[in-house]
Amino acid sequence: MRHCSIFLLLLTFFFTILISSCSDSKQKLMKKEEFSDILAELIIIEKLNIPKNAKIALMQKVFENHDVEPELFQKTRQRYQEHPAFWIEVYDKAKERISSLPPDAQSYVDSLQNAYKSIHHSVK
């Protein structure tokens, strides 16, 4: 009888840990809105005509501005990799965000270029 109660206690403990770890992993994913906002900014940065190391620095700045770790972005991307409905919604929102920029988007590009210059000067 004692062995049975110890087994049940261990089994309960195991399932409690399993359930809490599953819910923790879901809680650590980004919301679609924030994910698509960051994705839109990363797409714009990728299109800038600046050196690759400058693009990387700007991308890091995007994550800092959103207070999101790049690993969390990647974890979210990997988690939804096989979910087309997620990507359709995310890309639609990213497209909306990019489309809402002024037609020439020069002020946004200028702010990115200024950020690049400030990062570039601080490295020297």
Secondary structure, 3 states (H helix, E strand, C coil): CHHHHHHHHHHHHHHHHHHHHHHHHHHCCCCHHHHHHHHHHHHHHHHCCCCHHHHHHHHHHHHHHCCCCHHHHHHHHHHCCCCHHHHHHHHHHHHHHHHCCCCCCHHHHHHHHHHHHHHHHHHC
